[in-house]
Amino acid sequence: MKRMIATALAMVMGPPAAGAGPAQPVVEAEAAFARAVAARGTRDGFIDFAAPDAIMFADKPVPARGFIASWPDDPEDAPPLDWWPDFAGIARSGDFGFSTGPATSPVRYMTVWQKQPDGQWKWIYDGGANLPAPAAGGKPKTIRFLPAATAEAGSAARAMAEIGAVETKLATDAATDAPAAYRALIAEGGVLAGTLAWAEPGGQADEIARRGATMTLQPLGGSASSAGDMAFTYGSAGWTEGAHSRRGHYARVWQRSPAGWRLAMEALIAPRPRPQPAE
């Protein structure tokens, strides 16, 4: 599992798309992170950019820095990998953001960033939704930026109190009608990913349809921007794909609007099947 996660995430990202957007600081942080991984290796590069309170998913959410420290050295023959953002956003307070996009490994990556007291950007979550194969098309030609929030809760604490109620209601509603529950909360142009199919920004209807009629969701934690307009949450999840039941976790980015909190990004993360020993 540890080697699998390290390999899936050991990517070297090319330069960001031409032109700057409101979330360009997040895109630049992602590029610096990738350069560190390329220069120093997966383990040291990831630790360099992980915040002290960062998490990742193993069989459960775990403190990222200690988990990464247990990774072995990269194998000398490991193929170079690339990843590129196609969607990114930043809080109005300029201290919280995210990016997501395709990779040459089979994943839609998702990184949630928070500016630290010393002014450096560090990630508080890194992972992504698994795919059966890398996304077709390679590096996106442009990066789409989430429009700035038009409302805020006023503080991180107030935002998390509001989000707690929203997540509880989403979990309750999804237990009986998941498609309706998600359609009521997804932001226009948001990204939902996780059912082993490529998720285009704004293509959430297809993803919702693939998830089945009901879902089991359990919030576990999160944090928010100082302005209270953007938040990261995570929890456990159960869903179906066709005839198959799956269990894993979710990672979400929420943005506040005048109508309430809306999902800008969600990834469902299920463990990849473990290889079976040869008989």
BELVEN-V727882 format. One record per backbone hydrogen bond with DSSP energy under -1.0 kcal/mol. CO is the residue of the C=O (numbers start at 0). NH is the residue of the N-H. E is the energy in kcal/mol with one decimal. If there is no record, write none. Layout:
# BELVEN-V727882
co	nh	e
CO	NH	E
CO	NH	E
This chain:
# BELVEN-V727882
co	nh	e
0	4	-2.6
1	5	-2.4
2	6	-2.6
3	7	-2.6
4	8	-1.6
5	9	-1.1
8	10	-1.8
20	23	-1.9
22	25	-1.0
22	26	-1.8
23	27	-2.7
24	28	-1.9
25	29	-2.3
26	30	-2.1
27	31	-2.3
28	32	-2.4
29	33	-2.2
30	34	-2.2
31	35	-2.0
32	36	-2.0
33	37	-2.4
34	38	-2.3
35	39	-2.9
36	40	-2.0
40	44	-2.4
41	45	-2.5
42	46	-2.2
43	47	-2.3
44	48	-1.1
48	122	-2.9
50	53	-2.0
53	63	-2.7
55	61	-2.8
59	57	-2.4
61	55	-2.0
62	66	-1.7
63	67	-3.1
64	68	-1.9
67	70	-2.2
74	77	-1.8
80	11	-4.9
81	103	-2.6
85	143	-2.2
86	99	-2.1
87	145	-3.0
88	97	-2.1
90	93	-1.7
94	114	-2.2
95	90	-3.1
96	112	-3.1
97	88	-2.0
98	110	-2.5
99	85	-2.9
99	86	-1.6
100	108	-1.6
101	83	-2.2
104	106	-2.2
105	130	-2.0
107	128	-1.8
108	100	-1.2
109	126	-1.9
110	98	-2.0
111	123	-2.8
111	124	-1.3
112	96	-2.4
113	121	-2.0
115	118	-2.6
119	115	-3.6
121	113	-2.7
122	50	-2.7
123	54	-2.5
124	111	-2.6
126	109	-2.4
128	107	-2.5
143	87	-1.9
154	158	-2.1
155	159	-2.5
156	160	-1.8
157	161	-2.1
158	162	-2.9
159	163	-2.2
160	164	-1.3
161	165	-1.9
162	166	-3.2
163	167	-2.0
164	168	-2.1
165	169	-2.6
166	170	-2.4
167	171	-2.1
168	172	-3.0
169	173	-2.8
170	174	-1.0
172	175	-1.4
172	176	-2.7
173	214	-2.1
176	180	-2.0
177	181	-2.5
178	182	-2.5
179	183	-1.6
181	184	-1.5
181	185	-2.2
184	262	-2.5
186	189	-2.4
189	201	-2.2
190	265	-2.1
192	267	-2.0
199	202	-2.7
202	206	-1.1
203	207	-2.9
204	208	-1.9
205	209	-1.3
207	210	-1.0
210	239	-1.4
212	177	-2.8
215	237	-2.1
217	235	-2.1
220	233	-2.1
222	231	-3.2
226	153	-2.2
227	152	-2.0
228	255	-2.4
229	224	-2.8
230	253	-2.9
231	222	-2.1
232	251	-2.9
233	219	-2.8
233	220	-1.6
234	249	-2.5
235	217	-2.3
236	247	-2.7
237	215	-2.4
238	245	-3.4
240	243	-2.0
243	240	-2.9
245	238	-2.4
247	236	-2.1
248	268	-3.4
249	234	-1.7
250	266	-2.5
251	232	-1.8
252	263	-2.5
252	264	-1.6
253	230	-2.0
254	261	-2.8
256	259	-1.9
259	256	-2.1
261	254	-2.8
262	186	-2.9
263	190	-2.0
264	252	-2.7
265	192	-2.2
266	250	-2.0
268	248	-2.4
